[in-house]
Amino acid sequence: MEQRQDWHTEAYKGMEVHVTALPKDDSGSAWDYTVRVTQPGEDSSAESELTASAGDDADFPTEEAAVEAGFVRGYSLVDAMSR
């Protein structure tokens, strides 16, 4: 099944954090996320040196919760770069 990726983008400390939430199954009751950190102006679908996913067994109950968690993860990636 091909999934449409709806990317959400926020600027953070001179970088852009892109997050998409993806359903884990067809029920829509469990969500995961993917994060990409890019230079400003780069497309969210561009290859990125910093890409992450939830990477654990955490299930988020809604798409919005997964997106929010993805931004938290993306911000931590940017923060780690600036240390």
Secondary structure, 3 states (H helix, E strand, C coil): CCCCCCCEEEEECCEEEEEEEEECCCCCCCEEEEEEEECCCCCCCCCCCEEEECCCCCCECCHHHHHHHHHHHHHHHHHHHCC
